[in-house]
């Protein structure tokens, strides 16, 4: 069979196809029209990150208003500027990464692990420079109290940030949970710097800083649980 004959046979076969009834197409269109809603675009990444920072600040300030501003009142002006500027900068970096975790295709500056290491290193370096009293008073008992207080404020801060970003989608729930936990941990340590009057370096370096990795670990664990539950829901026959 020649090429021209093949083309002609294909054209004839195509011409025999039955046309779909316009009435049928109309009924299909009418049946799916109620489910078609315009998509509302997400706010810009800067707005989402800014909203998350405001949430963390609000949680820390509300906690300090309830428990007392003893640490802030005892600090000198230079120490206040150094500590809270550092915390604000870290919060901006961490919330920007959290937004990237919930907006697929975003460009990441840090992996979650490197972000956590950066935050911890910056906290240790700044706090070690500010607090130089290496006595230890009630190291464990006071430390556990501060750690529990910081984590207790980190959890609602992280959950509220995730609520703001609820229209996003976490491709990797574990990474998103870790980053959200780190963001919440920064809110928790901000509260401790406002409230805690114990300025001993070992206490601050160990227990205050520990709020961030503990919160990040909790967030990663919850993200892992969420991932397992979502996978089972999407598995056929489960």
C-alpha positions as CSV (number, residue, x, y, z in Angstrom):
1,X,0.0,0.0,0.0
2,X,1.3,3.4,-1.0
3,X,1.7,6.3,1.4
4,X,-1.1,8.2,-0.3
5,X,-3.4,5.3,0.1
6,X,-2.7,5.1,3.8
7,X,-3.4,8.8,4.2
8,X,-6.7,8.4,2.3
9,X,-7.7,5.4,4.4
10,X,-7.0,7.3,7.6
11,X,-9.0,10.3,6.4
12,X,-12.0,8.1,5.6
13,X,-11.8,6.4,8.9
14,X,-11.7,9.7,10.7
15,X,-14.7,11.0,8.8
16,X,-16.8,8.1,10.0
17,X,-16.4,9.1,13.6
18,X,-19.7,10.0,15.2
19,X,-20.2,13.5,16.3
20,X,-21.0,14.0,20.0
21,X,-24.5,15.4,20.5
22,X,-24.4,19.1,21.5
23,X,-27.2,18.4,24.0
24,X,-25.0,15.8,25.7
25,X,-22.1,18.2,25.9
26,X,-24.5,20.8,27.4
27,X,-25.7,18.4,30.1
28,X,-22.1,17.5,31.0
29,X,-21.1,21.2,31.2
30,X,-24.1,22.0,33.4
31,X,-23.4,19.0,35.8
32,X,-19.8,20.1,36.5
33,X,-20.3,23.9,36.5
34,X,-21.4,24.1,40.2
35,X,-18.0,22.5,41.2
36,X,-15.9,25.0,39.3
37,X,-14.9,27.8,41.6
38,X,-12.3,30.5,40.9
39,X,-9.1,29.9,42.7
40,X,-8.0,32.6,45.2
41,X,-4.3,33.2,44.8
42,X,-2.0,32.9,47.8
43,X,-0.7,36.2,49.3
44,X,3.0,36.9,48.5
45,X,5.7,35.0,50.3
46,X,6.7,38.3,52.0
47,X,3.2,38.8,53.4
48,X,3.0,35.2,54.6
49,X,6.4,35.3,56.3
50,X,5.5,38.7,57.9
51,X,2.3,37.3,59.2
52,X,4.2,34.3,60.7
53,X,6.7,36.7,62.4
54,X,3.8,38.7,63.9
55,X,2.3,35.5,65.3
56,X,5.6,34.5,66.9
57,X,6.0,38.0,68.4
58,X,2.4,38.0,69.6
59,X,2.8,34.6,71.4
60,X,6.0,35.7,73.0
61,X,4.6,39.1,74.2
62,X,1.4,37.5,75.4
63,X,3.4,35.0,77.4
64,X,5.7,37.6,78.9
65,X,2.7,39.8,79.8
66,X,1.2,36.8,81.7
67,X,4.4,35.6,83.4
68,X,6.4,38.8,83.8
69,X,9.1,40.9,82.0
70,X,11.8,40.1,84.6
71,X,14.5,39.3,82.0
72,X,13.8,42.2,79.8
73,X,13.8,44.6,82.7
74,X,17.2,43.3,84.0
75,X,18.9,43.6,80.6
76,X,20.9,46.6,79.6
77,X,20.0,48.5,76.4
78,X,22.9,47.1,74.4
79,X,22.0,43.5,75.4
80,X,18.4,44.0,74.4
81,X,19.3,45.3,71.0
82,X,21.7,42.5,70.3
83,X,19.5,39.6,71.5
84,X,16.2,40.7,70.0
85,X,17.7,41.9,66.8
86,X,19.3,38.4,66.4
87,X,16.0,36.7,67.2
88,X,14.2,38.9,64.7
89,X,16.6,38.1,62.0
90,X,16.5,34.4,62.7
91,X,12.7,34.5,62.7
92,X,12.7,36.2,59.3
93,X,15.0,33.5,57.8
94,X,13.1,30.7,59.4
95,X,9.6,31.9,58.5
96,X,10.8,32.5,54.9
97,X,11.9,28.9,54.8
98,X,8.6,27.7,56.3
99,X,6.7,29.5,53.5
100,X,8.9,27.8,51.0
101,X,8.0,24.4,52.5
102,X,4.3,25.1,52.1
103,X,4.5,26.6,48.6
104,X,5.7,23.8,46.2
105,X,8.4,24.9,43.7
106,X,9.7,27.7,45.9
107,X,13.5,28.3,46.0
108,X,15.0,27.2,49.3
109,X,18.1,29.0,50.7
110,X,18.7,26.3,53.4
111,X,17.7,22.7,53.9
112,X,15.8,22.2,57.2
113,X,18.8,20.6,58.8
114,X,21.1,23.5,57.9
115,X,18.5,26.0,59.0
116,X,18.3,24.3,62.4
117,X,22.1,24.3,62.7
118,X,22.3,28.0,61.6
119,X,19.7,29.0,64.2
120,X,21.4,27.0,67.0
121,X,24.8,28.4,66.1
122,X,23.6,31.9,66.0
123,X,21.8,31.6,69.3
124,X,24.8,30.0,71.1
125,X,27.2,32.6,69.7
126,X,25.1,35.6,70.6
127,X,24.0,34.4,74.0
128,X,27.6,33.4,74.9
129,X,28.7,36.9,74.1
130,X,26.0,38.5,76.2
131,X,25.8,36.2,79.2
132,X,29.2,35.6,80.9
133,X,28.3,34.5,84.4
134,X,29.3,30.8,84.5
135,X,27.9,30.1,88.0
136,X,25.2,27.4,88.2
137,X,22.2,27.7,90.5
138,X,19.4,25.2,90.4
139,X,20.7,24.2,86.9
140,X,18.4,21.2,86.3
141,X,15.3,22.3,88.1
142,X,15.2,25.9,86.8
143,X,16.4,24.7,83.4
144,X,13.6,22.1,83.0
145,X,11.1,24.8,84.0
146,X,12.4,27.2,81.3
147,X,12.5,24.4,78.7
148,X,8.9,23.4,79.4
149,X,7.7,27.0,79.3
150,X,9.5,27.7,76.1
151,X,8.2,24.6,74.3
152,X,4.7,25.2,75.7
153,X,4.7,28.6,73.9
154,X,6.5,27.2,70.8
155,X,3.7,24.7,70.1
156,X,0.8,27.3,69.6
157,X,3.1,29.6,67.7
158,X,4.0,26.8,65.2
159,X,0.4,25.7,64.9
160,X,-0.8,29.3,64.3
161,X,1.9,29.8,61.6
162,X,0.7,26.5,59.9
163,X,-2.9,27.8,60.1
164,X,-1.9,30.9,58.2
165,X,-0.3,28.7,55.6
166,X,-3.1,26.2,55.5
167,X,-3.8,26.8,51.8
168,X,-0.3,25.7,50.9
169,X,0.8,22.1,50.5
170,X,3.7,20.4,52.2
171,X,5.4,18.1,49.7
172,X,7.6,16.8,52.5
173,X,5.6,16.9,55.8
174,X,8.6,16.0,57.9
175,X,10.7,18.9,56.6
176,X,7.7,21.3,57.0
177,X,7.1,20.1,60.5
178,X,10.8,20.5,61.5
179,X,10.8,24.0,60.0
180,X,7.5,25.0,61.7
181,X,8.9,23.6,65.0
182,X,12.0,25.8,64.6
183,X,9.9,28.8,64.0
184,X,7.8,28.1,67.1
185,X,11.0,27.5,69.0
186,X,12.2,31.0,68.2
187,X,8.9,32.3,69.7
188,X,9.5,30.2,72.8
189,X,13.1,31.4,73.3
190,X,12.0,35.0,72.7
191,X,9.5,34.6,75.6
192,X,12.3,33.2,77.8
193,X,14.6,36.2,77.1
194,X,11.7,38.5,78.0
195,X,10.7,36.6,81.1
196,X,13.6,34.7,82.6
197,X,15.8,36.7,85.1
198,X,18.4,33.9,85.5
199,X,21.3,35.2,83.5
200,X,23.8,32.4,84.2
201,X,25.5,31.4,81.0
202,X,25.1,27.6,81.4
203,X,21.4,28.0,82.1
204,X,20.8,30.2,79.0
205,X,23.1,28.4,76.6
206,X,21.7,24.9,77.5
207,X,18.1,25.3,78.4
208,X,17.0,28.4,76.5
209,X,18.7,27.2,73.3
210,X,17.3,23.7,73.7
211,X,13.8,25.0,73.1
212,X,14.5,25.3,69.3
213,X,15.9,21.7,68.7
214,X,13.3,20.2,71.0
215,X,10.4,22.0,69.2
216,X,11.9,21.2,65.8
217,X,12.1,17.5,66.7
218,X,8.5,17.5,67.9
219,X,7.5,19.2,64.6
220,X,9.4,16.6,62.5
221,X,7.8,13.8,64.5
222,X,4.3,15.2,63.9
223,X,5.1,15.7,60.3
224,X,6.1,12.1,60.0
225,X,2.9,10.9,61.6
226,X,0.9,13.1,59.3
227,X,2.8,11.7,56.3
228,X,2.0,8.1,57.4
229,X,-1.7,8.8,58.0
230,X,-2.0,10.6,54.6
231,X,-0.3,7.8,52.8
232,X,-2.6,5.2,54.3
233,X,-5.6,7.3,53.3
234,X,-4.4,7.5,49.7
235,X,-3.6,3.8,49.5
236,X,-6.3,1.8,47.6
237,X,-8.0,-0.7,49.8
238,X,-6.9,0.8,53.1
